[in-house]
Amino acid sequence: MTTSIGGRAYFLLTGTCLLVLACGTPEKKVATEPAYIAVKEKAAPTTVRVSIAQMQFNPADLHVHAGDTVVFTNDDVVDHDVTELPDSAWSSGPMHPGNTWKWIADSTAYYFCSIHVVMRGTVTVRP
């Protein structure tokens, strides 16, 4: 009886192919949603100070987060105020030397001293 090596190889190769097809190949996972969601913590409200001296606000341009408290201090020798522009929606009223006034920043604001109209400043509220 003669055996064919080619026949055995054919059956072995066919059996291996059938085994691979039956088991399949690993599926690629498509990420539809992130495995985690990064949550950016809000910064705790802070207090930022603005000095009023020598007929100017210092700093004149301020960047804060919503909810921060801006404390204006009159360090000058004359009265000043802090009044929102353009429609005076809020105002500190006259501040005598040494007085302070607090404003909780809720939106970007332009302001000036209505007693000395050349004095101007900006509070920019960042998210």
C-alpha angles and dihedrals in degrees: 000000000000124000123209116221089195091060093052091048090050092052092044092050093045092048092051092050092050091049092052091047092048093050093043128202125285113272119239110240114228112209108226095169131024116263088235137012118231111223116201109218117226114241114249111255113267137194119247122190130218119191120210108208139137091014096302143090113244113231093022093187115046132179118204140155124254109274096029116131118235113203115199115200123191103224092164130098095242136055120274137171138203113230129175119242138257102010105017092244088165135013138178093220119224112334116203119213109290095021123125133205127195128213125181107221111234100153140004110287138189115207143174142182106264089201092055105025095191089070110092139163145172133221111197114198115211123199 
